[in-house]
Amino acid sequence: MKIEIEGASDAAVAFALLQMIAKGEDKEEGASREWVLSTFRQCMAAVRDDMFTLEIDEDEEGDEDEEEGAEEADLAAPVGQKTA
């Protein structure tokens, strides 16, 4: 598998990792929005080396819109900074 990383940002590396995971799990096409966002968040945490702070609650549903907004804000924060 050949994945080319375009750019030197954490997001670019996380996106390449997401592509590898999607291919490995046969989710290159037809993956749900929830799966993509959740997996990308995990990839960003791995790239930023803050996996120990990542909470994964696969059983929890509901309040997804609130969580997505918070996740998107965290993803937009510069490396090493979290939003309130």
Backbone hydrogen bonds, N-H to C=O, Kabsch-Sander energy under -0.5 kcal/mol:
donor,donor_aa,acceptor,acceptor_aa,energy
3,I,1,M,-0.5
5,I,3,I,-0.5
6,E,4,E,-0.6
7,G,5,I,-0.8
13,V,9,S,-1.8
14,A,10,D,-2.8
15,F,11,A,-2.4
16,A,12,A,-1.8
17,L,13,V,-2.2
18,L,14,A,-2.6
19,Q,15,F,-2.2
20,M,16,A,-1.9
21,I,17,L,-2.4
22,A,18,L,-2.9
23,K,19,Q,-2.2
24,G,20,M,-2.4
25,E,21,I,-2.0
26,D,23,K,-1.3
27,K,22,A,-3.4
36,V,32,S,-2.5
37,L,33,R,-2.8
38,S,34,E,-2.5
39,T,35,W,-2.8
40,F,36,V,-2.7
41,R,37,L,-2.2
42,Q,38,S,-1.9
43,C,39,T,-2.3
44,M,40,F,-2.8
45,A,41,R,-2.2
46,A,42,Q,-2.2
47,V,43,C,-2.7
48,R,44,M,-2.6
49,D,45,A,-0.5
49,D,46,A,-0.7
50,D,45,A,-2.6
53,T,50,D,-1.6
54,L,51,M,-1.3
56,I,54,L,-0.6
57,D,55,E,-0.6
58,E,56,I,-0.6
67,E,63,D,-2.3
68,E,64,E,-3.1
69,G,65,D,-2.0
70,A,66,E,-2.0
71,E,67,E,-3.0
72,E,68,E,-2.9
73,A,69,G,-1.8
74,D,70,A,-2.4
75,L,71,E,-2.6
76,A,72,E,-1.4
77,A,73,A,-0.8
77,A,74,D,-0.7
81,Q,78,P,-2.2
